[in-house]
Amino acid sequence: MPREYKRASSSRTYRDYSTEKLDSALKLIRAKKKTQRNAAKHFKIPRITLKYKLKGEHRLPFGGNKALIDEAENAIVQCCIAMSDYVFPLDTYDLRCIVKSYLDKSGCTELRFKQNMPGIEWTRSFLKRNKNISLRFSSNISKTKVSLSSETINEFFNHISKELDSIPPSNIWNYDETNLTDDPGTKKVLCKSGCIYPHRILNISKVSTSLMYCGNALGELLPPYVVYKAEHLWSTWTEGGPSGTRYNRSKSGWFDSVIFDDWFFQLALPTLKRQEGKKVLLGEIYHHI
């Protein structure tokens, strides 16, 4: 079956009119402002169609039957929306597996599917019929971030606002480690229509080149710290970087406690010692200490 069905010129015409035109024609006929013949000619709708609609006959849609009944499709749509809300969204393959499982457990055999497994074209038609779900690229978040509650976040900000109250912006430093290449990638998942940023929980192993950045509330930055995934650090890897950049290497390409200590004592601490008054160094990666 083609993706976009195109009717042959010699075949019978089906519904070459819009729903609005049909409703307008029926409204004029019921109001006795037009006869069936005149309405059919004016709106270019077959007269027999108007007759059937007025009598309430032939209400079934034209074309082939759907593989699933309406109740089953609606239940699957709600399942897709619920899984997206729970931050475990389904992709199109998951959707096809659910349909196959439903047909198998129902004892039904859909001859248009291979072993009851829907194809890609059926998935496209399913999404076209159900406008309240759509495909979006998801972003990956960890279980730790999902487990945070609003009470925990509010408690954190209430506490830190008191701690930072008497500290000048130049003495408030924040560091963060980031990775350049180890991204498992995004994929399209099923979610409720209108959802702009769907997430999915995915724990990943970080094994690539890392960078440590640190800056204060005035926008001043320390030199970056680069960690390569390697057994040895080659001199050519330390060329062309920003002034003052420090380089290191680890088996995983990520910071460990030894490398973190080197960053702290070689880059962070000398700057902090030159400042007067109380200082604060904030960081997200708690397992470095």
Phi and psi restraints in degrees (value plus and minus 20) as a CYANA .aco file:
   2 PRO   PHI     -89.4   -49.4
   2 PRO   PSI     137.9   177.9
   3 ARG   PHI     -83.6   -43.6
   3 ARG   PSI     -67.0   -27.0
   4 GLU   PHI    -135.2   -95.2
   4 GLU   PSI      86.6   126.6
   5 TYR   PHI     -87.9   -47.9
   5 TYR   PSI     111.0   151.0
   6 LYS   PHI    -140.0  -100.0
   6 LYS   PSI     102.2   142.2
   7 ARG   PHI     -92.2   -52.2
   7 ARG   PSI     118.6   158.6
   8 ALA   PHI     -89.3   -49.3
   8 ALA   PSI     126.9   166.9
   9 SER   PHI     -83.8   -43.8
   9 SER   PSI     -46.3    -6.3
  10 SER   PHI    -110.4   -70.4
  10 SER   PSI     -24.1    15.9
  11 SER   PHI    -105.0   -65.0
  11 SER   PSI     149.0   189.0
  12 ARG   PHI     -89.8   -49.8
  12 ARG   PSI     119.2   159.2
  13 THR   PHI    -101.4   -61.4
  13 THR   PSI     116.8   156.8
  14 TYR   PHI    -145.9  -105.9
  14 TYR   PSI     101.9   141.9
  15 ARG   PHI      28.8    68.8
  15 ARG   PSI      46.0    86.0
  16 ASP   PHI    -109.8   -69.8
  16 ASP   PSI      17.9    57.9
  17 TYR   PHI    -169.0  -129.0
  17 TYR   PSI     138.5   178.5
  18 SER   PHI    -109.0   -69.0
  18 SER   PSI     143.4   183.4
  19 THR   PHI     -83.2   -43.2
  19 THR   PSI     -54.7   -14.7
  20 GLU   PHI     -83.6   -43.6
  20 GLU   PSI     -61.9   -21.9
  21 LYS   PHI     -84.6   -44.6
  21 LYS   PSI     -60.7   -20.7
  22 LEU   PHI     -83.8   -43.8
  22 LEU   PSI     -65.0   -25.0
  23 ASP   PHI     -82.8   -42.8
  23 ASP   PSI     -59.7   -19.7
  24 SER   PHI     -85.1   -45.1
  24 SER   PSI     -61.4   -21.4
  25 ALA   PHI     -84.1   -44.1
  25 ALA   PSI     -65.1   -25.1
  26 LEU   PHI     -85.2   -45.2
  26 LEU   PSI     -56.7   -16.7
  27 LYS   PHI     -84.6   -44.6
  27 LYS   PSI     -61.7   -21.7
  28 LEU   PHI     -88.8   -48.8
  28 LEU   PSI     -56.4   -16.4
  29 ILE   PHI     -88.6   -48.6
  29 ILE   PSI     -64.1   -24.1
  30 ARG   PHI     -86.2   -46.2
  30 ARG   PSI     -50.6   -10.6
  31 ALA   PHI    -102.7   -62.7
  31 ALA   PSI     -18.5    21.5
  32 LYS   PHI      39.5    79.5
  32 LYS   PSI      10.4    50.4
  33 LYS   PHI    -111.7   -71.7
  33 LYS   PSI     -37.7     2.3
  34 LYS   PHI    -164.5  -124.5
  34 LYS   PSI     130.1   170.1
  35 THR   PHI    -103.7   -63.7
  35 THR   PSI     148.0   188.0
  36 GLN   PHI     -81.2   -41.2
  36 GLN   PSI     -59.5   -19.5
  37 ARG   PHI     -85.5   -45.5
  37 ARG   PSI     -66.3   -26.3
  38 ASN   PHI     -86.2   -46.2
  38 ASN   PSI     -60.1   -20.1
  39 ALA   PHI     -85.6   -45.6
  39 ALA   PSI     -60.0   -20.0
  40 ALA   PHI     -82.8   -42.8
  40 ALA   PSI     -60.5   -20.5
  41 LYS   PHI     -91.2   -51.2
  41 LYS   PSI     -60.0   -20.0
  42 HIS   PHI     -90.1   -50.1
  42 HIS   PSI     -64.3   -24.3
  43 PHE   PHI    -114.6   -74.6
  43 PHE   PSI     -22.2    17.8
  44 LYS   PHI      38.2    78.2
  44 LYS   PSI      27.3    67.3
  45 ILE   PHI    -137.9   -97.9
  45 ILE   PSI     113.6   153.6
  46 PRO   PHI     -74.3   -34.3
  46 PRO   PSI     118.5   158.5
  47 ARG   PHI     -83.8   -43.8
  47 ARG   PSI     -56.6   -16.6
  48 ILE   PHI     -84.5   -44.5
  48 ILE   PSI     -50.9   -10.9
  49 THR   PHI     -85.9   -45.9
  49 THR   PSI     -64.3   -24.3
  50 LEU   PHI     -82.4   -42.4
  50 LEU   PSI     -58.3   -18.3
  51 LYS   PHI     -83.4   -43.4
  51 LYS   PSI     -66.1   -26.1
  52 TYR   PHI     -83.9   -43.9
  52 TYR   PSI     -60.3   -20.3
  53 LYS   PHI     -86.7   -46.7
  53 LYS   PSI     -57.5   -17.5
  54 LEU   PHI     -87.4   -47.4
  54 LEU   PSI     -54.1   -14.1
  55 LYS   PHI    -109.6   -69.6
  55 LYS   PSI     -27.4    12.6
  56 GLY   PHI      54.9    94.9
  56 GLY   PSI       8.1    48.1
  57 GLU   PHI    -121.3   -81.3
  57 GLU   PSI     139.7   179.7
  58 HIS   PHI      33.5    73.5
  58 HIS   PSI      39.6    79.6
  59 ARG   PHI    -106.1   -66.1
  59 ARG   PSI     -30.9     9.1
  60 LEU   PHI     -89.9   -49.9
  60 LEU   PSI     125.8   165.8
  61 PRO   PHI     -89.6   -49.6
  61 PRO   PSI     131.7   171.7
  62 PHE   PHI    -100.6   -60.6
  62 PHE   PSI     147.2   187.2
  63 GLY   PHI      72.6   112.6
  63 GLY   PSI    -194.6  -154.6
  64 GLY   PHI     -92.4   -52.4
  64 GLY   PSI     141.7   181.7
  65 ASN   PHI     -98.4   -58.4
  65 ASN   PSI     129.7   169.7
  66 LYS   PHI     -95.0   -55.0
  66 LYS   PSI     134.1   174.1
  67 ALA   PHI     -89.0   -49.0
  67 ALA   PSI     -51.2   -11.2
  68 LEU   PHI    -137.9   -97.9
  68 LEU   PSI     128.6   168.6
  69 ILE   PHI     -92.8   -52.8
  69 ILE   PSI     143.6   183.6
  70 ASP   PHI     -79.9   -39.9
  70 ASP   PSI     -59.3   -19.3
  71 GLU   PHI     -82.9   -42.9
  71 GLU   PSI     -59.9   -19.9
  72 ALA   PHI     -88.1   -48.1
  72 ALA   PSI     -62.4   -22.4
  73 GLU   PHI     -82.5   -42.5
  73 GLU   PSI     -63.1   -23.1
  74 ASN   PHI     -83.5   -43.5
  74 ASN   PSI     -58.8   -18.8
  75 ALA   PHI     -85.0   -45.0
  75 ALA   PSI     -59.6   -19.6
  76 ILE   PHI     -87.4   -47.4
  76 ILE   PSI     -58.7   -18.7
  77 VAL   PHI     -81.6   -41.6
  77 VAL   PSI     -65.7   -25.7
  78 GLN   PHI     -84.3   -44.3
  78 GLN   PSI     -54.0   -14.0
  79 CYS   PHI     -84.5   -44.5
  79 CYS   PSI     -63.1   -23.1
  80 CYS   PHI     -81.8   -41.8
  80 CYS   PSI     -62.4   -22.4
  81 ILE   PHI     -86.3   -46.3
  81 ILE   PSI     -62.5   -22.5
  82 ALA   PHI     -84.3   -44.3
  82 ALA   PSI     -62.9   -22.9
  83 MET   PHI     -84.3   -44.3
  83 MET   PSI     -55.8   -15.8
  84 SER   PHI     -86.3   -46.3
  84 SER   PSI     -60.1   -20.1
  85 ASP   PHI     -85.3   -45.3
  85 ASP   PSI     -50.9   -10.9
  86 TYR   PHI    -104.0   -64.0
  86 TYR   PSI     -14.3    25.7
  87 VAL   PHI      46.8    86.8
  87 VAL   PSI       7.5    47.5
  88 PHE   PHI    -148.9  -108.9
  88 PHE   PSI      44.3    84.3
  89 PRO   PHI     -88.4   -48.4
  89 PRO   PSI     134.3   174.3
  90 LEU   PHI    -114.1   -74.1
  90 LEU   PSI     129.4   169.4
  91 ASP   PHI    -122.8   -82.8
  91 ASP   PSI    -197.4  -157.4
  92 THR   PHI     -86.2   -46.2
  92 THR   PSI     -51.8   -11.8
  93 TYR   PHI     -87.7   -47.7
  93 TYR   PSI     -60.8   -20.8
  94 ASP   PHI     -79.3   -39.3
  94 ASP   PSI     -61.6   -21.6
  95 LEU   PHI     -80.0   -40.0
  95 LEU   PSI     -65.1   -25.1
  96 ARG   PHI     -84.9   -44.9
  96 ARG   PSI     -57.6   -17.6
  97 CYS   PHI     -86.3   -46.3
  97 CYS   PSI     -57.3   -17.3
  98 ILE   PHI     -83.2   -43.2
  98 ILE   PSI     -63.3   -23.3
  99 VAL   PHI     -83.7   -43.7
  99 VAL   PSI     -62.8   -22.8
 100 LYS   PHI     -81.5   -41.5
 100 LYS   PSI     -64.4   -24.4
 101 SER   PHI     -82.2   -42.2
 101 SER   PSI     -60.8   -20.8
 102 TYR   PHI     -82.9   -42.9
 102 TYR   PSI     -65.5   -25.5
 103 LEU   PHI     -86.0   -46.0
 103 LEU   PSI     -60.9   -20.9
 104 ASP   PHI     -83.8   -43.8
 104 ASP   PSI     -65.4   -25.4
 105 LYS   PHI     -91.6   -51.6
 105 LYS   PSI     -44.7    -4.7
 106 SER   PHI    -102.6   -62.6
 106 SER   PSI     -26.4    13.6
 107 GLY   PHI      53.5    93.5
 107 GLY   PSI       1.8    41.8
 108 CYS   PHI    -120.1   -80.1
 108 CYS   PSI     126.9   166.9
 109 THR   PHI    -141.8  -101.8
 109 THR   PSI      93.0   133.0
 110 GLU   PHI    -113.2   -73.2
 110 GLU   PSI      88.8   128.8
 111 LEU   PHI     -86.7   -46.7
 111 LEU   PSI     -41.7    -1.7
 112 ARG   PHI     -98.7   -58.7
 112 ARG   PSI     -31.4     8.6
 113 PHE   PHI    -125.1   -85.1
 113 PHE   PSI     131.7   171.7
 114 LYS   PHI    -106.5   -66.5
 114 LYS   PSI      90.1   130.1
 115 GLN   PHI      34.2    74.2
 115 GLN   PSI      22.7    62.7
 116 ASN   PHI      45.0    85.0
 116 ASN   PSI      -7.2    32.8
 117 MET   PHI    -117.8   -77.8
 117 MET   PSI      94.4   134.4
 118 PRO   PHI     -84.0   -44.0
 118 PRO   PSI     136.5   176.5
 119 GLY   PHI    -118.9   -78.9
 119 GLY   PSI    -196.8  -156.8
 120 ILE   PHI     -85.1   -45.1
 120 ILE   PSI     -59.3   -19.3
 121 GLU   PHI     -86.0   -46.0
 121 GLU   PSI     -56.8   -16.8
 122 TRP   PHI     -83.4   -43.4
 122 TRP   PSI     -59.5   -19.5
 123 THR   PHI     -81.8   -41.8
 123 THR   PSI     -61.2   -21.2
 124 ARG   PHI     -82.0   -42.0
 124 ARG   PSI     -63.1   -23.1
 125 SER   PHI     -85.7   -45.7
 125 SER   PSI     -58.4   -18.4
 126 PHE   PHI     -80.7   -40.7
 126 PHE   PSI     -66.0   -26.0
 127 LEU   PHI     -88.4   -48.4
 127 LEU   PSI     -51.3   -11.3
 128 LYS   PHI     -90.1   -50.1
 128 LYS   PSI     -54.3   -14.3
 129 ARG   PHI     -95.7   -55.7
 129 ARG   PSI     -54.8   -14.8
 130 ASN   PHI    -128.4   -88.4
 130 ASN   PSI      73.6   113.6
 131 LYS   PHI     -96.1   -56.1
 131 LYS   PSI     -31.5     8.5
 132 ASN   PHI    -104.2   -64.2
 132 ASN   PSI     -18.5    21.5
 133 ILE   PHI    -149.2  -109.2
 133 ILE   PSI     133.9   173.9
 134 SER   PHI    -174.7  -134.7
 134 SER   PSI     149.3   189.3
 135 LEU   PHI    -114.0   -74.0
 135 LEU   PSI     112.7   152.7
 136 ARG   PHI    -160.1  -120.1
 136 ARG   PSI     133.7   173.7
 137 PHE   PHI     -97.4   -57.4
 137 PHE   PSI     109.7   149.7
 138 SER   PHI    -115.3   -75.3
 138 SER   PSI     137.2   177.2
 139 SER   PHI    -131.5   -91.5
 139 SER   PSI     126.1   166.1
 140 ASN   PHI    -111.7   -71.7
 140 ASN   PSI     113.9   153.9
 141 ILE   PHI    -152.5  -112.5
 141 ILE   PSI     134.5   174.5
 142 SER   PHI    -106.1   -66.1
 142 SER   PSI     144.8   184.8
 143 LYS   PHI     -84.8   -44.8
 143 LYS   PSI     -51.7   -11.7
 144 THR   PHI     -81.5   -41.5
 144 THR   PSI     -62.8   -22.8
 145 LYS   PHI     -89.0   -49.0
 145 LYS   PSI     -55.0   -15.0
 146 VAL   PHI     -87.2   -47.2
 146 VAL   PSI     -54.0   -14.0
 147 SER   PHI     -94.1   -54.1
 147 SER   PSI     -31.3     8.7
 148 LEU   PHI     -87.0   -47.0
 148 LEU   PSI     113.4   153.4
 149 SER   PHI    -123.4   -83.4
 149 SER   PSI     145.7   185.7
 150 SER   PHI     -84.1   -44.1
 150 SER   PSI     -52.7   -12.7
 151 GLU   PHI     -85.3   -45.3
 151 GLU   PSI     -61.0   -21.0
 152 THR   PHI     -84.2   -44.2
 152 THR   PSI     -62.1   -22.1
 153 ILE   PHI     -85.5   -45.5
 153 ILE   PSI     -64.1   -24.1
 154 ASN   PHI     -83.7   -43.7
 154 ASN   PSI     -59.2   -19.2
 155 GLU   PHI     -84.1   -44.1
 155 GLU   PSI     -59.2   -19.2
 156 PHE   PHI     -82.0   -42.0
 156 PHE   PSI     -68.4   -28.4
 157 PHE   PHI     -88.0   -48.0
 157 PHE   PSI     -54.6   -14.6
 158 ASN   PHI     -84.3   -44.3
 158 ASN   PSI     -59.0   -19.0
 159 HIS   PHI     -92.2   -52.2
 159 HIS   PSI     -66.4   -26.4
 160 ILE   PHI     -91.2   -51.2
 160 ILE   PSI     -49.1    -9.1
 161 SER   PHI     -84.1   -44.1
 161 SER   PSI     -54.6   -14.6
 162 LYS   PHI     -91.6   -51.6
 162 LYS   PSI     -58.5   -18.5
 163 GLU   PHI     -89.2   -49.2
 163 GLU   PSI     -53.8   -13.8
 164 LEU   PHI    -113.2   -73.2
 164 LEU   PSI     -17.9    22.1
 165 ASP   PHI     -81.4   -41.4
 165 ASP   PSI     -61.7   -21.7
 166 SER   PHI    -122.7   -82.7
 166 SER   PSI      -7.7    32.3
 167 ILE   PHI    -123.8   -83.8
 167 ILE   PSI     110.2   150.2
 168 PRO   PHI     -87.2   -47.2
 168 PRO   PSI     132.6   172.6
 169 PRO   PHI     -77.7   -37.7
 169 PRO   PSI     -51.6   -11.6
 170 SER   PHI     -87.2   -47.2
 170 SER   PSI     -38.3     1.7
 171 ASN   PHI    -122.7   -82.7
 171 ASN   PSI     -14.8    25.2
 172 ILE   PHI    -121.8   -81.8
 172 ILE   PSI      87.8   127.8
 173 TRP   PHI    -132.3   -92.3
 173 TRP   PSI     126.0   166.0
 174 ASN   PHI    -156.0  -116.0
 174 ASN   PSI     110.2   150.2
 175 TYR   PHI    -137.3   -97.3
 175 TYR   PSI     134.5   174.5
 176 ASP   PHI    -175.4  -135.4
 176 ASP   PSI     122.4   162.4
 177 GLU   PHI    -120.8   -80.8
 177 GLU   PSI     117.3   157.3
 178 THR   PHI    -154.6  -114.6
 178 THR   PSI     143.2   183.2
 179 ASN   PHI    -141.3  -101.3
 179 ASN   PSI     125.6   165.6
 180 LEU   PHI    -112.3   -72.3
 180 LEU   PSI     -55.5   -15.5
 181 THR   PHI    -145.5  -105.5
 181 THR   PSI     -43.8    -3.8
 182 ASP   PHI    -100.2   -60.2
 182 ASP   PSI      58.9    98.9
 183 ASP   PHI    -140.9  -100.9
 183 ASP   PSI      96.0   136.0
 184 PRO   PHI     -84.8   -44.8
 184 PRO   PSI     -26.3    13.7
 185 GLY   PHI      67.2   107.2
 185 GLY   PSI     145.5   185.5
 186 THR   PHI    -127.9   -87.9
 186 THR   PSI     136.7   176.7
 187 LYS   PHI    -162.4  -122.4
 187 LYS   PSI     137.8   177.8
 188 LYS   PHI     -95.8   -55.8
 188 LYS   PSI     112.9   152.9
 189 VAL   PHI    -147.9  -107.9
 189 VAL   PSI     142.9   182.9
 190 LEU   PHI    -108.0   -68.0
 190 LEU   PSI     109.6   149.6
 191 CYS   PHI    -169.3  -129.3
 191 CYS   PSI     154.0   194.0
 192 LYS   PHI     -87.2   -47.2
 192 LYS   PSI     118.6   158.6
 193 SER   PHI     -79.6   -39.6
 193 SER   PSI     117.0   157.0
 194 GLY   PHI      77.1   117.1
 194 GLY   PSI     -32.3     7.7
 195 CYS   PHI     -94.3   -54.3
 195 CYS   PSI      98.3   138.3
 196 ILE   PHI    -108.5   -68.5
 196 ILE   PSI     -59.6   -19.6
 197 TYR   PHI    -144.7  -104.7
 197 TYR   PSI      56.6    96.6
 198 PRO   PHI     -92.0   -52.0
 198 PRO   PSI     124.6   164.6
 199 HIS   PHI    -139.3   -99.3
 199 HIS   PSI     139.7   179.7
 200 ARG   PHI    -161.5  -121.5
 200 ARG   PSI     122.7   162.7
 201 ILE   PHI     -99.3   -59.3
 201 ILE   PSI     106.2   146.2
 202 LEU   PHI    -171.9  -131.9
 202 LEU   PSI      91.5   131.5
 203 ASN   PHI    -103.3   -63.3
 203 ASN   PSI     108.4   148.4
 204 ILE   PHI    -145.2  -105.2
 204 ILE   PSI     137.8   177.8
 205 SER   PHI    -117.5   -77.5
 205 SER   PSI     107.7   147.7
 206 LYS   PHI    -116.5   -76.5
 206 LYS   PSI      88.8   128.8
 207 VAL   PHI    -156.3  -116.3
 207 VAL   PSI      58.1    98.1
 208 SER   PHI    -184.0  -144.0
 208 SER   PSI    -195.7  -155.7
 209 THR   PHI     -87.1   -47.1
 209 THR   PSI     114.7   154.7
 210 SER   PHI    -141.1  -101.1
 210 SER   PSI     135.5   175.5
 211 LEU   PHI    -149.9  -109.9
 211 LEU   PSI     121.6   161.6
 212 MET   PHI    -136.0   -96.0
 212 MET   PSI     103.7   143.7
 213 TYR   PHI    -136.7   -96.7
 213 TYR   PSI     128.4   168.4
 214 CYS   PHI    -166.7  -126.7
 214 CYS   PSI     111.8   151.8
 215 GLY   PHI    -166.6  -126.6
 215 GLY   PSI     142.3   182.3
 216 ASN   PHI    -125.7   -85.7
 216 ASN   PSI     159.3   199.3
 217 ALA   PHI     -91.1   -51.1
 217 ALA   PSI     -30.7     9.3
 218 LEU   PHI    -109.5   -69.5
 218 LEU   PSI     -25.1    14.9
 219 GLY   PHI      73.3   113.3
 219 GLY   PSI     -11.7    28.3
 220 GLU   PHI    -102.3   -62.3
 220 GLU   PSI     119.3   159.3
 221 LEU   PHI    -138.3   -98.3
 221 LEU   PSI     122.8   162.8
 222 LEU   PHI    -100.5   -60.5
 222 LEU   PSI     139.2   179.2
 223 PRO   PHI     -79.0   -39.0
 223 PRO   PSI     125.3   165.3
 224 PRO   PHI     -90.7   -50.7
 224 PRO   PSI     140.5   180.5
 225 TYR   PHI    -142.8  -102.8
 225 TYR   PSI     105.5   145.5
 226 VAL   PHI    -133.0   -93.0
 226 VAL   PSI     112.1   152.1
 227 VAL   PHI    -142.4  -102.4
 227 VAL   PSI     100.2   140.2
 228 TYR   PHI    -115.9   -75.9
 228 TYR   PSI     135.9   175.9
 229 LYS   PHI    -109.3   -69.3
 229 LYS   PSI      80.5   120.5
 230 ALA   PHI    -189.8  -149.8
 230 ALA   PSI     142.5   182.5
 231 GLU   PHI    -102.0   -62.0
 231 GLU   PSI     -52.1   -12.1
 232 HIS   PHI    -151.5  -111.5
 232 HIS   PSI     133.3   173.3
 233 LEU   PHI    -122.3   -82.3
 233 LEU   PSI      94.4   134.4
 234 TRP   PHI    -104.7   -64.7
 234 TRP   PSI     125.0   165.0
 235 SER   PHI     -83.8   -43.8
 235 SER   PSI     -50.7   -10.7
 236 THR   PHI     -88.5   -48.5
 236 THR   PSI     -39.2     0.8
 237 TRP   PHI     -96.7   -56.7
 237 TRP   PSI     -33.2     6.8
 238 THR   PHI    -121.6   -81.6
 238 THR   PSI      -9.3    30.7
 239 GLU   PHI    -117.8   -77.8
 239 GLU   PSI     125.7   165.7
 240 GLY   PHI      62.0   102.0
 240 GLY   PSI     -13.9    26.1
 241 GLY   PHI    -105.9   -65.9
 241 GLY   PSI     153.7   193.7
 242 PRO   PHI     -80.4   -40.4
 242 PRO   PSI     134.7   174.7
 243 SER   PHI     -80.8   -40.8
 243 SER   PSI     111.5   151.5
 244 GLY   PHI      66.6   106.6
 244 GLY   PSI     -20.4    19.6
 245 THR   PHI     -83.1   -43.1
 245 THR   PSI     117.7   157.7
 246 ARG   PHI    -131.2   -91.2
 246 ARG   PSI     121.7   161.7
 247 TYR   PHI    -141.1  -101.1
 247 TYR   PSI     130.5   170.5
 248 ASN   PHI    -175.3  -135.3
 248 ASN   PSI    -199.6  -159.6
 249 ARG   PHI    -168.2  -128.2
 249 ARG   PSI     135.6   175.6
 250 SER   PHI    -168.6  -128.6
 250 SER   PSI     146.1   186.1
 251 LYS   PHI     -85.8   -45.8
 251 LYS   PSI     -54.0   -14.0
 252 SER   PHI    -113.2   -73.2
 252 SER   PSI     -38.0     2.0
 253 GLY   PHI      66.1   106.1
 253 GLY   PSI     -12.9    27.1
 254 TRP   PHI    -140.8  -100.8
 254 TRP   PSI     144.4   184.4
 255 PHE   PHI     -88.9   -48.9
 255 PHE   PSI     120.2   160.2
 256 ASP   PHI    -141.5  -101.5
 256 ASP   PSI    -196.9  -156.9
 257 SER   PHI     -84.2   -44.2
 257 SER   PSI     -54.8   -14.8
 258 VAL   PHI     -87.9   -47.9
 258 VAL   PSI     -65.5   -25.5
 259 ILE   PHI     -88.0   -48.0
 259 ILE   PSI     -57.3   -17.3
 260 PHE   PHI     -82.8   -42.8
 260 PHE   PSI     -61.5   -21.5
 261 ASP   PHI     -81.0   -41.0
 261 ASP   PSI     -60.6   -20.6
 262 ASP   PHI     -82.7   -42.7
 262 ASP   PSI     -63.1   -23.1
 263 TRP   PHI     -82.0   -42.0
 263 TRP   PSI     -63.4   -23.4
 264 PHE   PHI     -85.8   -45.8
 264 PHE   PSI     -67.3   -27.3
 265 PHE   PHI     -98.7   -58.7
 265 PHE   PSI     -46.1    -6.1
 266 GLN   PHI    -114.1   -74.1
 266 GLN   PSI     -49.9    -9.9
 267 LEU   PHI    -135.7   -95.7
 267 LEU   PSI     -68.1   -28.1
 268 ALA   PHI     -97.5   -57.5
 268 ALA   PSI     -71.5   -31.5
 269 LEU   PHI     -81.6   -41.6
 269 LEU   PSI     -63.1   -23.1
 270 PRO   PHI     -77.3   -37.3
 270 PRO   PSI     -57.8   -17.8
 271 THR   PHI     -90.5   -50.5
 271 THR   PSI     -61.7   -21.7
 272 LEU   PHI     -84.3   -44.3
 272 LEU   PSI     -54.3   -14.3
 273 LYS   PHI     -87.1   -47.1
 273 LYS   PSI     -49.4    -9.4
 274 ARG   PHI     -97.5   -57.5
 274 ARG   PSI     -32.2     7.8
 275 GLN   PHI    -111.9   -71.9
 275 GLN   PSI     131.4   171.4
 276 GLU   PHI    -120.3   -80.3
 276 GLU   PSI     131.7   171.7
 277 GLY   PHI      65.3   105.3
 277 GLY   PSI    -189.8  -149.8
 278 LYS   PHI     -96.1   -56.1
 278 LYS   PSI     118.8   158.8
 279 LYS   PHI    -143.3  -103.3
 279 LYS   PSI     134.1   174.1
 280 VAL   PHI    -151.5  -111.5
 280 VAL   PSI     111.0   151.0
 281 LEU   PHI    -139.1   -99.1
 281 LEU   PSI      92.8   132.8
 282 LEU   PHI    -126.9   -86.9
 282 LEU   PSI     122.8   162.8
 283 GLY   PHI    -172.5  -132.5
 283 GLY   PSI     132.6   172.6
 284 GLU   PHI    -109.8   -69.8
 284 GLU   PSI     -52.7   -12.7
 285 ILE   PHI    -102.6   -62.6
 285 ILE   PSI      69.2   109.2
 286 TYR   PHI     -89.6   -49.6
 286 TYR   PSI     -45.6    -5.6
 287 HIS   PHI    -100.3   -60.3
 287 HIS   PSI     -17.1    22.9
 288 HIS   PHI     -95.0   -55.0
 288 HIS   PSI     -46.0    -6.0
